[in-house]
């Protein structure tokens, strides 16, 4: 986060008298919101009309979302110009002085890559259960039976939810014909 000193009556202890800190990153976020909202508004202009009897046309929601994004970007820029700053993150129960646990992140990435590599062969029902159980083990769980049981329940439930409920085919793999 970049900051810039601007004179203002009363400052923080240890700083020059009459200075305040302006968060330039908030201006960047405001600009991003305005640009994203503008893009959504322009893109919504190319949508075709729906049926004549529809009270809400297909372009209505993108216009609302784009307008809200632009409005929020402008309001953020105004608030930043007035000197409003967000509160600093206190980290809840996280020790912010500690570094990243590279081993854990690497093992989680390995479990995810294994899932991606095996999903076409084994299918989601199996790799989803292994994904959950492997992630739980990497994050510290030592109850394999429970982890695999919960993983199987979640993967089967999500497979049936997508395949049967939504009609979206998910790879069944070696369980094709069984599920």
N, C-alpha and C positions, 0 to 999 in steps of 0.2 A: 504494500500500500504506500503510495507516494503522498507526501504532505508538503504544504507550502505555507510559510509564515505570512500572515496578513495582520497589520496593526489593528488592535481592538482594545478598548479600555478593559483593564484587568486581565491578567493572564494566569497561567499555571505557575505554581511555585518552581523556581529555578529557571524560568524562561525570561526573556526580555520583557520588561514592563510594556503593556499595551500590545501584545501579540496573541493571535489565536491560530489554531491549526485547521487548515482546510483539507478535506479528504478528496484528492483529485480522482481517486478510483470511483467515487460516487458519480462524478460527472461522466466517466466512461460507461458506467452501468446505465445512466440516464440516456446517453447517446445510443447505446445498444438497444434499449427498450423502444426508443423512438424509431430507430431504423427497422427493427423487427416488426413493430406495429405498422409502420408505413408499408413494408413489404407485404404484410398480410392484407392490408387495405387494397393495395394495387392488384394483388393476386385475386382477391375476392371480386374485383371488377370484371374479371374474365369468366366468372361462373354463369352458366345459362339459367334461365328461369325454369322453375319446376312446373308442375301442373297448375293450371289457372285457378283451381279450386283450393289450393293450399294457402292457408293464411300466413304461414311462415315460409319464405322462399329459401333455397339452399345457401344463398349468399348472406343471409341475415347473421348467422353465428360468426363467420369470419369478420364481418364488419364490426360486430360488437367486440370481439376479441382484439382486433387491430386497434379500434378506438380506445379501448381500455389500456392497451400497452402504450400507446402514444400519450394518453393522459397521465399514466403512472410515471413515464419517463419525464414529462414536463414537471410534474409535481416533485419528483425527486431532485431535479435540477434546481427548482425554486427553493426547496428545503435545504439543499446543500449551500446555495448562495446565501441563505439566511444564517448559516452557521450550524445547522443541525448535523449531528454526527451519531452513528449507531454506537450502541454500547459495546465494549470489548467483550469477546467471548471469554468466559471464565473456565471453560473446559469441563464443566460438570464434574464427572468423576474421573477425568482423564488427566494424567500428569503430563502437562505440556512441555516439561523439560526433557522428557525421554524421546528418543528417536523412534523411527519406524522399525517394527520387527520384520526385517527383510525375510527371514526364514518363513514366518507365517504367511506373508503375502505371496512368496514364491510357491509354497505348498498349495495355497488356495488357487493360484494360477494353474498349477500342475493338475489339480483336480478338475478344473474347468476345461483345460485343454484335452484331458483324457475323455471327458464327457463329449466334447465336440468330435473327437476322433472316433469314438465308439458308438455314437447315437444311431448311425445308419445300419450298423451291423447288429447291435444288441437291442436297439429300440429305446424309446423314451422310458417305458415302464421300468426297465432294468437300470439304464444309465441315470435316470432321475433319482432312483433310490440310492445308487452309488454316489451321486453328486451330493445329496443331502448327508448321507452317512460319512463320506469323506470330509466334507466341510465341517461337520460337527466334530469329527475326530481332530482335525487340524486346529480347531478353535478350543479344544480342551476337553471335550466329552470323552469319557472312558467307558460308556455303556453301549457296546456295539449292538447288542440285541435290540435295545430300545431304538437306537439310531436307525438301524436297518428297517425295523418295523414302521417307524414314523415315515421314513423315506419311501417305503413301498406304498403306504397309504396315500401319501402326498402325490407320488408319481402316477399311481393308478387313478386317483381322483382327478388329477389334472388331465391325464390322457383321455379319460371318459368325458370329462367336461368339455374339452376341445373337440374331440372326435365325434362324440354323439350329440352333446349339447349344442355346440356351435357349428358343427359340420366342417371343421378344419382338420384335415388329415395330418396326423403326427406319426412319425415312423414307429411301427410296431416291432421291427427287427425280427429276431428269432421267435418272437411270440405271435407272429402274424398267423391268424387263424385261431389262436387261443383266446385272444382278447376280444 
